[in-house]
């Protein structure tokens, strides 16, 4: 394993791109994107999302990669080493943000583990979506099952992070990411042949601009940040393992494109089936677990496809949960001198405890609301729509103003001088104004 400053490095540029894309692709694309797009009217949301990704998203992804590689440290230590003052608090905010995400994300990861078992037994394979919705509802309402499967998923995440950067994270991403894309294409081909599926395609790609509201734009911005892993220190941590030979601008474009492609493919995989089976496209977090089994029930060898799909969904969830756990572990290693093993176990135990209300949000705590949301939805909203944009905003200001000479030298050295003026304007001016305006408008 190569190293700079005794820090682990990715074994290859491809390994880094696939790991960063895996961080982004996860459940954010396959589980979250279809139901958020469904809730926000389809086509208009897709356009808002794409605009957010290919303007703010790309610039802030590059900003976080540059911070990580320049400092060779995780977020909090990077902000301190590069500038100091109050800036380390930006890193601490990002660590808190990903800790909250990890705590509810493992609940959904647990659902994927359960559905692998339900696919193997055939329990989850039926074309009756009302039955599937009812079975899913009673499953997530069971405290023992919700907490048990959350613990199993968290254990799997811990196992990969204990493997380290190259042996654990990179090796897993290189195999699973290509397999995931191949299976998604196969399932899209099947979904599109279902009667009525074309209405779902139309809903997804035809913009209805009357649906374009400030709340929808906040959702699009939040999902762009969530699906690109921006604002949580994940990309800073991953960037800290990137060697000087890797061109960051090219890597940023690859990661953004793969993550966006996964979201669009997930939309084409789930929404046509939603319309074919007359399921409400705004059905919420359970959408994937209700519509996909109904597609499998109508395919030759459907049970085999179901097992493969939920296995790959689990792996996609793992590539993300690993990227969420890694910056928190890096924070404990860099800030408190802990070694990887105790740091990883400490975070996992704390995350499980904090995640208990999220796991019980669809059962015993379903009627316990905070600001009109259950614990799961509140954690998701605060992390995705408030804290991640805040983290992205601070990273943009940091790069655009606080350490610009360092960033300019770092990117000029890899031959990226042509993009520097536009990159600085977005970081220093455009991103802060846009995120600020959207927030204020939504309050």
C-alpha positions in Angstrom: 0.0 0.0 0.0 1.4 3.4 -1.0 1.4 6.2 1.5 1.8 9.9 1.9 2.6 11.1 5.4 2.1 7.4 6.5 -1.5 7.7 5.5 -3.2 4.9 3.5 -3.8 5.6 -0.1 -6.2 4.1 -2.7 -4.5 1.4 -4.7 -5.6 2.9 -8.0 -7.5 5.9 -9.5 -10.3 3.5 -10.6 -10.5 2.1 -7.0 -11.0 5.7 -5.7 -13.6 6.6 -8.3 -15.6 3.4 -7.7 -15.4 3.8 -3.9 -16.5 7.5 -4.1 -19.2 6.6 -6.6 -20.2 3.7 -4.3 -20.4 6.1 -1.4 -22.7 8.2 -3.6 -24.7 5.5 -5.3 -25.9 3.5 -2.3 -29.4 3.7 -1.0 -29.4 7.4 -1.8 -29.9 6.5 -5.5 -31.8 3.3 -5.4 -34.0 3.7 -2.3 -34.3 7.4 -1.8 -34.3 9.0 -5.3 -37.4 7.2 -6.7 -39.7 8.0 -3.8 -38.5 11.6 -3.4 -38.9 12.1 -7.2 -42.3 10.4 -6.9 -43.4 12.7 -4.1 -42.3 15.8 -6.0 -44.0 15.2 -9.3 -41.4 13.3 -11.4 -40.0 15.2 -14.4 -39.8 18.7 -12.9 -38.0 17.3 -9.9 -35.6 15.4 -12.2 -34.6 18.6 -13.9 -34.1 20.5 -10.6 -32.0 17.6 -9.3 -29.8 17.5 -12.5 -29.3 21.3 -12.3 -28.3 21.0 -8.6 -25.8 18.2 -9.3 -24.1 19.7 -12.4 -23.7 23.2 -11.0 -23.3 23.3 -7.2 -22.8 19.5 -6.8 -19.8 19.1 -9.0 -18.1 22.3 -7.6 -18.6 21.3 -4.0 -17.5 17.7 -4.6 -14.3 19.0 -6.1 -13.9 21.5 -3.2 -14.2 18.6 -0.6 -11.7 16.4 -2.6 -9.2 19.3 -2.7 -9.5 19.9 1.1 -8.9 16.2 1.8 -6.0 15.7 -0.6 -4.3 18.9 0.4 -4.4 18.2 4.1 -4.1 14.4 4.0 -6.5 14.4 7.0 -10.2 13.9 7.7 -12.5 16.9 7.9 -12.0 18.5 11.3 -8.2 18.1 11.3 -8.0 19.2 7.7 -9.9 22.5 8.5 -7.5 23.0 11.5 -4.3 22.2 9.6 -5.1 24.3 6.6 -6.5 27.4 8.4 -7.3 27.0 12.1 -9.4 29.5 13.9 -13.1 28.5 14.1 -12.9 26.4 10.9 -12.5 23.0 12.7 -16.1 23.5 13.8 -17.1 23.0 10.1 -15.5 19.6 10.4 -17.2 18.8 13.6 -20.6 19.7 12.1 -19.9 17.3 9.2 -19.0 14.5 11.7 -22.3 15.1 13.6 -24.2 15.1 10.3 -22.8 11.8 9.1 -23.3 10.3 12.6 -27.0 11.2 12.4 -27.2 9.7 8.8 -25.5 6.5 9.9 -28.0 6.1 12.8 -31.1 6.0 10.5 -29.4 4.7 7.4 -28.6 1.4 9.1 -32.3 1.0 9.7 -32.9 0.9 5.9 -29.8 -1.2 5.5 -31.4 -3.7 7.9 -34.6 -3.8 5.7 -32.4 -4.9 2.7 -30.9 -7.7 4.9 -34.4 -8.9 5.8 -35.6 -8.8 2.2 -32.7 -11.0 1.1 -34.1 -13.7 3.5 -37.7 -13.0 2.4 -36.7 -13.4 -1.2 -34.9 -16.7 -0.5 -38.0 -18.1 1.2 -40.3 -16.7 -1.5 -42.3 -14.7 1.2 -41.7 -11.4 -0.6 -42.5 -12.6 -4.1 -46.1 -11.8 -5.1 -47.7 -9.5 -7.6 -50.2 -8.3 -5.0 -48.9 -4.9 -4.1 -51.5 -4.3 -1.4 -50.3 -7.5 0.3 -46.7 -6.4 -0.2 -47.4 -3.0 1.3 -49.2 -4.6 4.3 -46.3 -7.1 4.8 -43.7 -4.4 4.7 -45.7 -2.2 7.1 -46.0 -5.0 9.7 -42.4 -5.9 9.3 -41.0 -2.4 10.0 -43.6 -2.0 12.8 -42.0 -4.9 14.7 -39.5 -3.6 17.2 -37.6 -6.9 17.5 -37.2 -7.2 13.7 -36.4 -3.5 13.1 -33.7 -3.4 15.8 -32.3 -6.9 15.1 -31.8 -6.2 11.4 -30.4 -2.7 12.1 -27.7 -4.4 14.3 -26.9 -7.0 11.6 -26.4 -4.3 9.0 -24.3 -2.2 11.3 -22.1 -5.3 12.1 -21.5 -5.8 8.3 -20.5 -2.1 7.9 -18.0 -2.4 10.8 -16.4 -5.5 9.3 -15.6 -3.7 6.0 -14.3 -0.5 7.8 -12.0 -2.7 10.0 -10.5 -4.0 6.7 -9.2 -0.5 6.0 -9.0 1.6 2.9 -7.5 -0.6 0.2 -8.3 -4.1 1.4 -11.7 -3.3 2.7 -13.4 -0.4 1.0 -11.7 -0.4 -2.4 -11.7 -4.1 -3.0 -15.5 -4.3 -2.2 -16.4 -1.3 -4.5 -14.5 -2.7 -7.6 -16.6 -5.8 -7.7 -20.0 -4.6 -6.6 -20.4 -1.3 -8.5 -20.2 -2.8 -12.0 -22.5 -5.7 -10.9 -25.1 -3.3 -9.5 -25.3 -1.3 -12.8 -25.6 -4.5 -14.9 -28.5 -5.8 -12.8 -30.3 -2.4 -12.8 -30.2 -2.4 -16.6 -31.7 -5.9 -16.7 -34.5 -4.9 -14.3 -35.3 -1.7 -16.2 -35.7 -3.8 -19.4 -38.2 -5.9 -17.5 -40.0 -3.0 -15.8 -40.5 -1.3 -19.2 -42.3 -4.3 -20.6 -45.1 -4.2 -17.9 -48.5 -3.0 -19.1 -48.9 0.7 -18.1 -45.2 1.1 -17.5 -44.9 3.9 -20.1 -47.1 6.2 -17.9 -44.4 5.9 -15.3 -41.7 6.8 -17.8 -43.8 9.8 -18.9 -44.3 10.9 -15.3 -40.5 10.6 -14.7 -39.2 12.4 -17.7 -41.9 14.9 -18.6 -41.6 18.1 -16.5 -44.8 19.6 -15.0 -43.4 23.0 -14.0 -46.5 23.7 -11.9 -44.9 21.3 -9.4 -41.8 23.5 -9.1 -42.0 24.9 -5.6 -39.3 26.2 -3.2 -39.9 23.1 -1.0 -39.2 20.9 -4.1 -36.0 22.8 -4.9 -34.8 22.3 -1.3 -35.6 18.5 -1.7 -33.7 18.5 -5.0 -30.7 20.3 -3.4 -30.8 18.0 -0.3 -31.0 14.9 -2.5 -28.1 16.2 -4.7 -26.0 16.6 -1.6 -27.1 13.2 -0.2 -26.6 11.3 -3.5 -23.1 12.9 -4.0 -22.1 12.5 -0.3 -21.4 16.3 -0.1 -21.4 18.2 3.2 -20.8 15.2 5.5 -17.0 15.1 5.4 -17.1 11.7 3.5 -15.5 13.0 0.4 -12.9 14.9 2.5 -12.0 11.7 4.2 -11.9 9.8 0.9 -9.9 12.6 -0.8 -7.3 12.4 2.0 -6.4 8.9 0.6 -5.9 10.2 -3.0 -2.4 10.3 -4.4 -1.0 13.4 -6.1 -1.0 11.5 -9.5 -4.9 11.4 -9.6 -6.4 14.3 -11.5 -9.2 15.6 -9.2 -11.3 17.4 -11.8 -11.6 14.3 -13.9 -12.4 12.1 -10.9 -15.1 14.6 -9.8 -16.8 14.4 -13.2 -16.7 10.6 -13.1 -18.1 10.3 -9.6 -20.9 12.9 -10.3 -21.8 11.2 -13.6 -21.9 7.7 -12.1 -24.0 8.8 -9.1 -26.5 10.7 -11.3 -26.7 7.8 -13.7 -27.5 5.5 -10.8 -30.3 7.8 -9.7 -31.8 8.1 -13.2 -31.6 4.3 -13.7 -33.3 3.8 -10.3 -36.1 6.1 -11.3 -36.5 4.1 -14.6 -36.4 0.8 -12.6 -39.0 1.8 -9.9 -41.4 4.4 -11.3 -42.6 2.5 -14.4 -43.5 -0.5 -12.1 -45.2 1.9 -9.7 -47.6 3.0 -12.5 -48.0 -0.6 -13.8 -49.1 -1.8 -10.4 -51.1 1.4 -9.5 -49.0 2.2 -6.4 -48.9 5.8 -5.2 -45.6 7.2 -6.5 -45.4 9.3 -3.3 -45.7 6.2 -1.1 -42.5 7.1 0.8 -39.5 5.2 2.1 -41.0 1.7 1.5 -41.6 2.2 -2.3 -38.6 0.1 -3.4 -39.6 -2.8 -1.1 -43.2 -2.8 -2.4 -42.8 -2.3 -6.2 -39.6 -4.4 -6.9 -41.0 -7.7 -5.4 -44.1 -7.2 -7.6 -41.9 -7.0 -10.7 -40.0 -10.1 -9.7 -43.2 -12.1 -9.2 -44.0 -11.5 -12.9 -40.5 -12.5 -14.3 -39.3 -15.9 -15.3 -36.8 -16.9 -12.6 -38.1 -13.9 -10.6 -37.1 -15.3 -7.2 -33.5 -15.6 -8.3 -33.6 -12.0 -9.6 -35.2 -10.9 -6.3 -32.4 -12.5 -4.2 -29.8 -10.9 -6.6 -31.4 -7.5 -6.4 -31.7 -7.4 -2.6 -28.1 -8.7 -2.3 -26.8 -5.9 -4.6 -29.0 -3.4 -2.8 -27.4 -4.5 0.4 -23.9 -4.1 -1.2 -24.9 -0.6 -2.5 -26.1 0.2 1.0 -22.8 -1.1 2.4 -20.6 1.0 0.1 -22.5 4.1 1.4 -22.7 3.1 5.1 -18.9 2.4 5.0 -18.3 5.9 3.5 -20.5 7.3 6.3 -18.7 5.4 9.1 -15.2 6.1 7.7 -15.1 9.9 8.3 -16.3 9.5 11.9 -13.6 6.8 12.5 -11.0 9.0 10.8 -12.1 11.9 13.1 -11.4 9.7 16.2 -8.1 8.5 14.8 -6.9 12.0 13.7 -8.3 14.0 16.6 -7.9 11.6 19.6 -5.1 9.3 18.4 -7.4 6.2 18.7 -6.6 3.1 16.6 -9.0 1.9 13.9 -10.5 -1.0 15.8 -11.7 0.7 19.1 -12.7 3.8 17.1 -14.9 1.7 14.8 -16.6 -0.2 17.6 -17.2 3.0 19.7 -19.0 4.7 16.7 -21.0 1.6 15.9 -22.3 1.2 19.5 -23.2 5.0 19.8 -24.9 4.9 16.4 -27.0 1.9 17.2 -28.3 3.6 20.4 -29.1 6.9 18.6 -30.8 4.9 15.8 -33.3 3.2 18.1 -35.9 5.9 17.8 -35.5 5.8 13.9 -35.9 2.0 14.0 -39.1 2.3 16.1 -40.6 5.2 14.0 -42.8 2.9 12.0 -44.0 0.8 15.1 -44.2 1.8 18.8 -43.0 5.4 18.1 -45.1 6.0 15.0 -47.3 8.5 16.7 -44.4 10.3 18.5 -43.9 13.3 16.2 -41.3 16.1 16.3 -42.2 19.2 14.2 -44.8 17.0 12.5 -42.3 14.2 11.6 -41.5 10.9 13.1 -37.9 10.3 14.4 -36.8 8.7 11.2 -38.1 11.4 8.9 -36.8 14.2 11.2 -33.3 12.7 11.3 -33.4 12.4 7.5 -34.7 15.9 7.0 -32.2 17.6 9.4 -29.2 15.7 8.0 -30.1 15.9 4.2 -31.8 19.3 3.9 -30.1 21.3 6.7 -26.8 19.9 7.8 -25.4 18.6 4.5 -26.1 21.9 2.6 -24.5 23.7 5.7 -21.4 21.5 5.4 -21.3 22.1 1.6 -21.7 25.8 2.2 -18.8 25.9 4.7 -16.5 23.8 2.5 -17.3 26.2 -0.4 -16.5 29.3 1.6 -13.3 27.6 3.0 -12.0 26.8 -0.5 -13.2 30.0 -2.2 -11.9 32.4 0.5 -9.9 30.9 3.3 -7.4 28.7 1.5 -7.8 29.7 -2.2 -4.0 30.2 -2.9 -3.4 26.6 -1.7 -6.3 25.2 -3.8 -5.2 27.2 -6.8 -1.7 25.7 -6.6 -3.0 22.2 -6.0 -5.3 22.3 -9.1 -2.9 24.2 -11.3 -0.3 21.5 -10.6 -2.6 18.9 -12.3 -3.2 21.1 -15.3 -6.7 22.3 -14.3 -6.0 26.1 -14.6 -8.8 26.6 -17.2 -11.5 25.7 -14.6 -10.1 27.8 -11.7 -11.9 31.1 -12.3 -15.3 29.5 -12.7 -14.6 27.1 -9.8 -13.7 30.0 -7.5 -16.8 32.1 -8.4 -19.1 29.1 -7.6 -17.4 28.4 -4.3 -16.9 31.9 -3.1 -20.2 33.5 -4.3 -22.7 31.3 -6.2 -23.0 28.4 -3.8 -23.3 30.4 -0.6 -25.9 32.7 -2.1 -28.0 29.9 -3.6 -28.0 27.7 -0.5 -28.8 30.8 1.6 -31.7 31.9 -0.6 -33.2 28.4 -0.7 -33.0 28.0 3.1 -34.5 31.4 3.9 -37.3 30.9 1.4 -38.1 27.5 2.9 -38.2 28.7 6.6 
